Amino acid sequence: MSSQGERESAGDGELLFRLARGDERAYRQLHDRHAAPVYRVALVLVQKPWDAEEVAATVFFELWRKRDKVRIVDDSILPWLLTVTSFVAKNQLRTTRRYSRLLGRIPHDGPTPDHADDVARALDTVRISEDIRTVLQRLNPRDASILLLSVVQELPVKDTALALGIPEGTVKSRLSRVKARLRTTLRHYAPPAKEADA
């Protein structure tokens, strides 16, 4: 196998090691490997494609900036990236809300139709109900990260705890609370009792 092929098949751990020494090719490989899942999770959280692109770009900037502090789980940096995605998306949503409130205080001549939201909905390839999205947005970043890593990425509790740097018991208790909240919020999607027993 060629040296080029070996480099392309390198695991995240090796690429991160090279990245820590300033290897830009390793950075590009990590970006190409994980950009799609980071973007999809960002889109679920912020809803608009251009905002999701901005979140994803910030996440990969953080990868470069904090390359010496990235946690690896099973030779993957994806759990770390998704945790950062959750925090960045929450910050962006807070900023957007503040900006919207500020704009709301400015006097207007009259309403101007904005077709951007229609376009964003048409481009939204992630199929997730508004109720689920609302619950995700209302979670604090730590709980959202636990949900994304444990449920969406299906990481074991110990790996989620390792990725977030918290005890396994904390992951279990927070995950239990988040699932209970989801069950309450989404109870109208549950099948009728007869179907559930069938």
Accessible surface in RSA format (square Angstrom, percent):
REM  Atomic radii and reference values for relative SASA: ProtOr
REM  Chains: A
REM  Algorithm: Lee & Richards
REM  Probe-radius: 1.40
REM  Slices: 20
REM RES _ NUM      All-atoms   Total-Side   Main-Chain    Non-polar    All polar
REM                ABS   REL    ABS   REL    ABS   REL    ABS   REL    ABS   REL
RES MET A   1   177.04  91.7  95.34  63.1  81.69 194.5 110.38  93.8  66.65  88.3
RES SER A   2    70.18  59.3  53.33  71.2  16.86  38.8  51.56 109.8  18.63  26.1
RES SER A   3    76.39  64.6  67.42  90.0   8.97  20.7  45.38  96.6  31.01  43.4
RES GLN A   4   100.79  56.4  96.61  70.6   4.17   9.9  44.25  94.2  56.54  42.9
RES GLY A   5    21.36  26.3   0.00   N/A  21.36  26.3  18.68  51.3   2.68   6.0
RES GLU A   6    98.15  56.3  91.99  69.6   6.15  14.6  30.30  58.6  67.85  55.4
RES ARG A   7    87.22  36.6  86.53  44.1   0.69   1.7  15.73  21.5  71.49  43.3
RES GLU A   8   101.43  58.2  87.73  66.4  13.70  32.6  32.60  63.1  68.83  56.2
RES SER A   9    79.71  67.4  47.46  63.3  32.26  74.3  45.13  96.1  34.58  48.5
RES ALA A  10     6.41   5.9   0.00   0.0   6.41  14.6   5.56   7.8   0.85   2.3
RES GLY A  11    25.91  31.9   0.00   N/A  25.91  31.9  17.72  48.6   8.18  18.3
RES ASP A  12     4.08   2.9   3.25   3.2   0.84   2.0   1.32   3.1   2.76   2.8
RES GLY A  13    19.38  23.9   0.00   N/A  19.38  23.9  13.85  38.0   5.53  12.4
RES GLU A  14    90.98  52.2  80.02  60.5  10.97  26.1  34.81  67.3  56.18  45.9
RES LEU A  15     0.00   0.0   0.00   0.0   0.00   0.0   0.00   0.0   0.00   0.0
RES LEU A  16    13.77   7.7  13.77   9.9   0.00   0.0  13.77   9.7   0.00   0.0
RES PHE A  17   116.79  58.4 110.55  68.5   6.24  16.2 116.19  70.4   0.60   1.7
RES ARG A  18    32.31  13.6  30.48  15.5   1.83   4.4  31.17  42.6   1.14   0.7
RES LEU A  19     0.00   0.0   0.00   0.0   0.00   0.0   0.00   0.0   0.00   0.0
RES ALA A  20    32.63  30.0  12.78  19.7  19.85  45.2  12.78  18.0  19.85  52.6
RES ARG A  21   160.36  67.3 123.09  62.7  37.27  88.7  66.06  90.3  94.29  57.1
RES GLY A  22    37.02  45.6   0.00   N/A  37.02  45.6  18.56  50.9  18.46  41.3
RES ASP A  23    37.90  26.5  28.52  28.4   9.38  22.2  21.22  49.9  16.68  16.6
RES GLU A  24   111.36  63.9 107.29  81.2   4.07   9.7  27.28  52.8  84.08  68.7
RES ARG A  25   113.90  47.8 111.84  57.0   2.07   4.9  23.92  32.7  89.98  54.5
RES ALA A  26     0.00   0.0   0.00   0.0   0.00   0.0   0.00   0.0   0.00   0.0
RES TYR A  27    48.49  22.6  48.49  27.6   0.00   0.0  34.42  25.9  14.07  17.3
RES ARG A  28   125.72  52.8 124.97  63.7   0.75   1.8  60.59  82.8  65.13  39.5
RES GLN A  29    30.22  16.9  25.59  18.7   4.64  11.0  25.01  53.2   5.21   3.9
RES LEU A  30     0.00   0.0   0.00   0.0   0.00   0.0   0.00   0.0   0.00   0.0
RES HIS A  31    68.21  37.3  68.21  47.4   0.00   0.0  40.51  41.7  27.70  32.2
RES ASP A  32   110.99  77.7  83.60  83.2  27.40  64.8  31.23  73.5  79.76  79.5
RES ARG A  33    93.04  39.1  63.56  32.4  29.48  70.2  44.40  60.7  48.64  29.5
RES HIS A  34    13.67   7.5  13.67   9.5   0.00   0.0  11.22  11.6   2.45   2.8
RES ALA A  35    26.93  24.8  26.13  40.3   0.80   1.8  26.29  37.0   0.64   1.7
RES ALA A  36    57.53  52.9  47.30  73.0  10.23  23.3  55.36  78.0   2.17   5.7
RES PRO A  37    19.85  14.5  19.10  17.4   0.75   2.7  19.83  16.4   0.02   0.1
RES VAL A  38     0.00   0.0   0.00   0.0   0.00   0.0   0.00   0.0   0.00   0.0
RES TYR A  39    62.23  29.1  62.23  35.4   0.00   0.0  50.82  38.2  11.41  14.1
RES ARG A  40   125.42  52.7 125.31  63.9   0.11   0.3  50.19  68.6  75.23  45.6
RES VAL A  41     9.28   6.1   8.68   7.9   0.60   1.4   9.28   8.1   0.00   0.0
RES ALA A  42     0.00   0.0   0.00   0.0   0.00   0.0   0.00   0.0   0.00   0.0
RES LEU A  43     1.58   0.9   1.58   1.1   0.00   0.0   1.58   1.1   0.00   0.0
RES VAL A  44    17.97  11.8  17.97  16.3   0.00   0.0  17.97  15.6   0.00   0.0
RES LEU A  45     0.27   0.2   0.27   0.2   0.00   0.0   0.27   0.2   0.00   0.0
RES VAL A  46     7.85   5.2   1.16   1.1   6.69  16.1   1.16   1.0   6.69  18.1
RES GLN A  47    60.10  33.6  55.80  40.8   4.30  10.2   9.39  20.0  50.71  38.5
RES LYS A  48    68.99  33.7  68.99  42.3   0.00   0.0  24.73  22.3  44.26  47.1
RES PRO A  49    12.24   8.9  12.24  11.2   0.00   0.0  12.24  10.1   0.00   0.0
RES TRP A  50   110.44  44.3 103.56  50.1   6.88  16.2  88.40  47.1  22.04  35.8
RES ASP A  51    25.99  18.2  25.96  25.8   0.03   0.1   0.27   0.6  25.72  25.6
RES ALA A  52     0.00   0.0   0.00   0.0   0.00   0.0   0.00   0.0   0.00   0.0
RES GLU A  53   103.89  59.6  97.87  74.0   6.02  14.3  32.15  62.2  71.74  58.6
RES GLU A  54   104.87  60.2  98.16  74.3   6.71  16.0  34.13  66.0  70.73  57.8
RES VAL A  55     0.45   0.3   0.00   0.0   0.45   1.1   0.45   0.4   0.00   0.0
RES ALA A  56    12.75  11.7  12.60  19.4   0.15   0.3  12.75  18.0   0.00   0.0
RES ALA A  57    65.56  60.3  50.01  77.2  15.55  35.4  59.34  83.6   6.22  16.5
RES THR A  58    50.34  35.8  46.42  47.1   3.91   9.3  31.38  42.1  18.96  28.7
RES VAL A  59     0.00   0.0   0.00   0.0   0.00   0.0   0.00   0.0   0.00   0.0
RES PHE A  60     4.87   2.4   4.87   3.0   0.00   0.0   4.87   3.0   0.00   0.0
RES PHE A  61   113.12  56.6 109.83  68.0   3.29   8.6 112.52  68.2   0.61   1.7
RES GLU A  62    22.72  13.0  22.72  17.2   0.00   0.0   7.98  15.4  14.74  12.0
RES LEU A  63     0.00   0.0   0.00   0.0   0.00   0.0   0.00   0.0   0.00   0.0
RES TRP A  64    78.61  31.5  78.61  38.1   0.00   0.0  55.26  29.5  23.36  37.9
RES ARG A  65   133.10  55.9 106.24  54.2  26.86  63.9  40.62  55.5  92.47  56.0
RES LYS A  66    78.04  38.1  74.87  45.9   3.18   7.6  29.46  26.5  48.58  51.7
RES ARG A  67    58.90  24.7  56.00  28.5   2.90   6.9   1.96   2.7  56.94  34.5
RES ASP A  68   116.22  81.4  80.38  80.0  35.84  84.7  34.02  80.1  82.20  82.0
RES LYS A  69   159.88  78.0 138.62  85.1  21.26  50.6  92.92  83.6  66.96  71.3
RES VAL A  70    17.20  11.3   0.00   0.0  17.20  41.5   0.00   0.0  17.20  46.7
RES ARG A  71   105.01  44.1 100.47  51.2   4.53  10.8  22.31  30.5  82.70  50.1
RES ILE A  72    58.89  33.5  40.10  29.9  18.79  45.3  40.10  28.9  18.79  51.0
RES VAL A  73     1.88   1.2   0.41   0.4   1.47   3.5   0.52   0.5   1.36   3.7
RES ASP A  74   113.68  79.6  77.72  77.4  35.96  85.0  38.02  89.5  75.66  75.5
RES ASP A  75    78.66  55.1  63.15  62.9  15.51  36.7  34.94  82.2  43.72  43.6
RES SER A  76    28.58  24.1  28.55  38.1   0.02   0.1  23.20  49.4   5.38   7.5
RES ILE A  77     0.00   0.0   0.00   0.0   0.00   0.0   0.00   0.0   0.00   0.0
RES LEU A  78    25.71  14.3  25.71  18.4   0.00   0.0  25.71  18.1   0.00   0.0
RES PRO A  79     5.72   4.2   5.67   5.2   0.05   0.2   5.70   4.7   0.02   0.1
RES TRP A  80    23.85   9.6  23.84  11.5   0.01   0.0   8.27   4.4  15.57  25.3
RES LEU A  81     0.00   0.0   0.00   0.0   0.00   0.0   0.00   0.0   0.00   0.0
RES LEU A  82     0.39   0.2   0.20   0.1   0.20   0.5   0.39   0.3   0.00   0.0
RES THR A  83    15.53  11.0  15.52  15.7   0.01   0.0  15.52  20.9   0.01   0.0
RES VAL A  84    23.01  15.1  21.72  19.7   1.29   3.1  23.01  20.0   0.00   0.0
RES THR A  85     0.00   0.0   0.00   0.0   0.00   0.0   0.00   0.0   0.00   0.0
RES SER A  86     0.00   0.0   0.00   0.0   0.00   0.0   0.00   0.0   0.00   0.0
RES PHE A  87    71.53  35.8  71.45  44.3   0.08   0.2  71.45  43.3   0.08   0.2
RES VAL A  88    23.74  15.6  22.58  20.4   1.16   2.8  23.26  20.2   0.48   1.3
RES ALA A  89     0.00   0.0   0.00   0.0   0.00   0.0   0.00   0.0   0.00   0.0
RES LYS A  90     9.61   4.7   8.66   5.3   0.94   2.2   8.90   8.0   0.71   0.8
RES ASN A  91    76.46  52.7  74.89  72.4   1.57   3.8  24.28  58.4  52.18  50.4
RES GLN A  92    28.65  16.0  22.87  16.7   5.78  13.8  20.45  43.5   8.20   6.2
RES LEU A  93    25.86  14.4  25.70  18.4   0.16   0.4  25.70  18.1   0.16   0.4
RES ARG A  94   100.53  42.2  99.16  50.5   1.37   3.3  40.87  55.9  59.65  36.2
RES THR A  95    75.96  54.0  75.51  76.5   0.45   1.1  59.49  79.9  16.47  24.9
RES THR A  96    57.65  41.0  54.58  55.3   3.07   7.3  46.27  62.1  11.39  17.2
RES ARG A  97   120.53  50.6 117.95  60.1   2.58   6.2  59.35  81.1  61.18  37.1
RES ARG A  98   131.55  55.2 125.63  64.0   5.92  14.1  53.35  72.9  78.20  47.4
RES TYR A  99   127.04  59.3 122.58  69.7   4.46  11.6  89.24  67.1  37.81  46.6
RES SER A 100    61.76  52.2  52.58  70.2   9.17  21.1  32.79  69.8  28.96  40.6
RES ARG A 101   134.69  56.6 125.26  63.9   9.43  22.4  66.15  90.4  68.54  41.5
RES LEU A 102    98.07  54.6  97.73  69.9   0.33   0.8  97.73  68.6   0.33   0.9
RES LEU A 103    70.34  39.2  70.16  50.2   0.18   0.5  70.34  49.4   0.00   0.0
RES GLY A 104    61.00  75.2   0.00   N/A  61.00  75.2  32.47  89.1  28.54  63.9
RES ARG A 105   180.01  75.6 148.22  75.6  31.79  75.7  64.59  88.3 115.42  70.0
RES ILE A 106    85.00  48.4  81.51  60.7   3.49   8.4  83.09  59.8   1.92   5.2
RES PRO A 107   126.21  92.0  97.82  89.2  28.39 103.2 110.27  91.0  15.93  99.0
RES HIS A 108   133.95  73.2  97.34  67.7  36.61  93.7  72.21  74.4  61.74  71.8
RES ASP A 109   165.53 115.9 121.32 120.8  44.20 104.5  43.42 102.2 122.11 121.8
RES GLY A 110    35.43  43.7   0.00   N/A  35.43  43.7  24.46  67.1  10.97  24.6
RES PRO A 111   141.83 103.4 110.85 101.1  30.98 112.6 121.49 100.3  20.34 126.4
RES THR A 112   116.54  82.9  93.18  94.5  23.35  55.7  66.51  89.3  50.02  75.6
RES PRO A 113   104.46  76.1  79.92  72.9  24.54  89.2  92.20  76.1  12.25  76.2
RES ASP A 114    99.97  70.0  75.56  75.2  24.41  57.7  33.77  79.5  66.19  66.0
RES HIS A 115   120.02  65.6 116.53  81.0   3.50   8.9  86.17  88.8  33.86  39.4
RES ALA A 116    37.38  34.4  29.02  44.8   8.35  19.0  34.92  49.2   2.46   6.5
RES ASP A 117    55.18  38.7  53.91  53.7   1.27   3.0  11.86  27.9  43.32  43.2
RES ASP A 118    78.22  54.8  71.01  70.7   7.22  17.1  28.61  67.3  49.62  49.5
RES VAL A 119    76.97  50.6  74.46  67.4   2.50   6.0  76.97  66.9   0.00   0.0
RES ALA A 120     4.28   3.9   4.06   6.3   0.22   0.5   4.28   6.0   0.00   0.0
RES ARG A 121   159.39  66.9 143.72  73.3  15.67  37.3  74.28 101.5  85.11  51.6
RES ALA A 122    87.39  80.4  46.84  72.3  40.55  92.2  59.41  83.7  27.98  74.1
RES LEU A 123   101.98  56.8  91.15  65.2  10.82  27.2  93.78  65.9   8.20  22.1
RES ASP A 124    19.64  13.8  15.93  15.9   3.71   8.8   5.37  12.6  14.27  14.2
RES THR A 125   104.99  74.7  86.41  87.6  18.58  44.3  71.14  95.6  33.85  51.2
RES VAL A 126    27.60  18.2  19.15  17.3   8.45  20.4  22.98  20.0   4.61  12.5
RES ARG A 127   210.82  88.5 175.96  89.7  34.85  83.0  79.91 109.2 130.90  79.3
RES ILE A 128    42.45  24.2  21.17  15.8  21.28  51.3  27.48  19.8  14.96  40.6
RES SER A 129    39.41  33.3  23.74  31.7  15.67  36.1  34.61  73.7   4.80   6.7
RES GLU A 130   106.03  60.9  99.57  75.3   6.46  15.4  64.31 124.4  41.72  34.1
RES ASP A 131    45.15  31.6  43.61  43.4   1.54   3.6   4.34  10.2  40.81  40.7
RES ILE A 132    57.40  32.7  57.40  42.8   0.00   0.0  57.40  41.3   0.00   0.0
RES ARG A 133    11.00   4.6  11.00   5.6   0.00   0.0   1.16   1.6   9.84   6.0
RES THR A 134    41.87  29.8  41.58  42.2   0.28   0.7  23.68  31.8  18.19  27.5
RES VAL A 135     5.45   3.6   4.58   4.1   0.87   2.1   5.45   4.7   0.00   0.0
RES LEU A 136     7.76   4.3   7.76   5.5   0.00   0.0   7.76   5.4   0.00   0.0
RES GLN A 137    42.26  23.6  29.97  21.9  12.28  29.2   6.75  14.4  35.51  26.9
RES ARG A 138   182.15  76.5 153.66  78.3  28.48  67.8  54.51  74.5 127.64  77.4
RES LEU A 139     4.72   2.6   1.11   0.8   3.61   9.1   1.74   1.2   2.98   8.0
RES ASN A 140    74.73  51.5  64.88  62.7   9.86  23.7  36.15  87.0  38.58  37.3
RES PRO A 141    27.62  20.1  27.62  25.2   0.00   0.0  27.62  22.8   0.00   0.0
RES ARG A 142    71.81  30.1  71.06  36.2   0.75   1.8  17.10  23.4  54.70  33.2
RES ASP A 143    19.86  13.9  19.86  19.8   0.00   0.0   0.00   0.0  19.86  19.8
RES ALA A 144     0.00   0.0   0.00   0.0   0.00   0.0   0.00   0.0   0.00   0.0
RES SER A 145     0.23   0.2   0.00   0.0   0.23   0.5   0.23   0.5   0.00   0.0
RES ILE A 146     0.00   0.0   0.00   0.0   0.00   0.0   0.00   0.0   0.00   0.0
RES LEU A 147     9.12   5.1   9.09   6.5   0.03   0.1   9.09   6.4   0.03   0.1
RES LEU A 148     4.11   2.3   4.11   2.9   0.00   0.0   4.11   2.9   0.00   0.0
RES LEU A 149     0.16   0.1   0.16   0.1   0.00   0.0   0.16   0.1   0.00   0.0
RES SER A 150    15.97  13.5   3.71   4.9  12.26  28.2   3.71   7.9  12.26  17.2
RES VAL A 151    68.04  44.8  55.63  50.4  12.41  29.9  59.36  51.6   8.69  23.6
RES VAL A 152    83.57  55.0  58.28  52.8  25.29  60.9  64.01  55.6  19.56  53.0
RES GLN A 153    58.11  32.5  38.46  28.1  19.65  46.8   5.88  12.5  52.22  39.6
RES GLU A 154   141.49  81.2 117.42  88.8  24.07  57.3  34.46  66.6 107.03  87.4
RES LEU A 155    34.14  19.0  26.96  19.3   7.18  18.1  27.13  19.1   7.01  18.9
RES PRO A 156    71.86  52.4  59.29  54.0  12.57  45.7  71.74  59.2   0.13   0.8
RES VAL A 157    41.52  27.3  37.29  33.8   4.22  10.2  37.29  32.4   4.22  11.5
RES LYS A 158   121.76  59.4 115.01  70.6   6.75  16.1  84.05  75.6  37.71  40.2
RES ASP A 159     5.95   4.2   5.95   5.9   0.00   0.0   0.00   0.0   5.95   5.9
RES THR A 160     0.00   0.0   0.00   0.0   0.00   0.0   0.00   0.0   0.00   0.0
RES ALA A 161     5.84   5.4   4.75   7.3   1.10   2.5   5.11   7.2   0.74   2.0
RES LEU A 162    91.58  51.0  85.56  61.2   6.02  15.1  91.19  64.0   0.39   1.1
RES ALA A 163     4.00   3.7   0.05   0.1   3.95   9.0   0.05   0.1   3.95  10.5
RES LEU A 164    17.24   9.6   0.86   0.6  16.38  41.2   3.99   2.8  13.25  35.7
RES GLY A 165    40.62  50.1   0.00   N/A  40.62  50.1  10.67  29.3  29.95  67.1
RES ILE A 166    32.31  18.4  21.50  16.0  10.80  26.0  25.34  18.2   6.96  18.9
RES PRO A 167    92.89  67.7  80.50  73.4  12.39  45.0  92.39  76.3   0.51   3.1
RES GLU A 168    82.60  47.4  77.96  59.0   4.65  11.1  22.73  44.0  59.87  48.9
RES GLY A 169    46.64  57.5   0.00   N/A  46.64  57.5  35.88  98.5  10.76  24.1
RES THR A 170    42.89  30.5  38.09  38.6   4.80  11.4  22.03  29.6  20.86  31.5
RES VAL A 171     0.00   0.0   0.00   0.0   0.00   0.0   0.00   0.0   0.00   0.0
RES LYS A 172   119.06  58.1 112.12  68.8   6.95  16.5  62.32  56.1  56.75  60.4
RES SER A 173    52.49  44.4  44.12  58.9   8.37  19.3  41.25  87.8  11.24  15.8
RES ARG A 174    65.29  27.4  65.00  33.1   0.29   0.7   3.36   4.6  61.94  37.5
RES LEU A 175    18.66  10.4  18.66  13.3   0.00   0.0  18.66  13.1   0.00   0.0
RES SER A 176    66.71  56.4  59.87  79.9   6.84  15.8  28.28  60.2  38.43  53.8
RES ARG A 177   147.79  62.1 139.17  70.9   8.62  20.5  74.49 101.8  73.30  44.4
RES VAL A 178     4.37   2.9   2.82   2.6   1.55   3.7   4.37   3.8   0.00   0.0
RES LYS A 179    84.85  41.4  83.76  51.4   1.08   2.6  35.76  32.2  49.09  52.3
RES ALA A 180    44.26  40.7  42.38  65.4   1.88   4.3  43.32  61.0   0.94   2.5
RES ARG A 181   111.68  46.9 105.58  53.8   6.10  14.5  36.51  49.9  75.17  45.6
RES LEU A 182    29.20  16.3  29.11  20.8   0.09   0.2  29.20  20.5   0.00   0.0
RES ARG A 183   155.66  65.4 145.11  74.0  10.55  25.1  79.84 109.1  75.82  45.9
RES THR A 184    82.37  58.6  77.39  78.5   4.98  11.9  55.85  75.0  26.53  40.1
RES THR A 185    52.24  37.2  38.88  39.4  13.36  31.8  32.40  43.5  19.84  30.0
RES LEU A 186    30.80  17.2  26.52  19.0   4.27  10.7  26.82  18.8   3.97  10.7
RES ARG A 187   161.77  67.9 149.71  76.3  12.06  28.7  64.07  87.6  97.70  59.2
RES HIS A 188   119.82  65.5  85.16  59.2  34.66  88.7  78.55  81.0  41.27  48.0
RES TYR A 189   124.43  58.1  95.67  54.4  28.75  74.8  82.59  62.1  41.84  51.6
RES ALA A 190    64.51  59.3  42.66  65.8  21.86  49.7  49.09  69.1  15.43  40.9
RES PRO A 191    75.53  55.0  60.24  54.9  15.29  55.6  65.93  54.4   9.61  59.7
RES PRO A 192    81.87  59.7  69.44  63.3  12.43  45.2  81.84  67.6   0.03   0.2
RES ALA A 193    77.38  71.1  62.58  96.6  14.80  33.7  68.78  96.9   8.60  22.8
RES LYS A 194   178.49  87.1 166.98 102.5  11.51  27.4 114.05 102.7  64.44  68.6
RES GLU A 195   111.06  63.8  94.52  71.5  16.54  39.4  40.97  79.2  70.09  57.2
RES ALA A 196    66.66  61.3  32.82  50.7  33.83  77.0  40.14  56.5  26.52  70.2
RES ASP A 197   126.27  88.5  92.17  91.7  34.10  80.6  34.02  80.1  92.25  92.0
RES ALA A 198   119.98 110.3  49.53  76.4  70.45 160.3  88.73 125.0  31.25  82.8
END  Absolute sums over single chains surface
CHAIN  1 A    12126.8      10145.0       1981.8       6846.5       5280.2
END  Absolute sums over all chains
TOTAL         12126.8      10145.0       1981.8       6846.5       5280.2
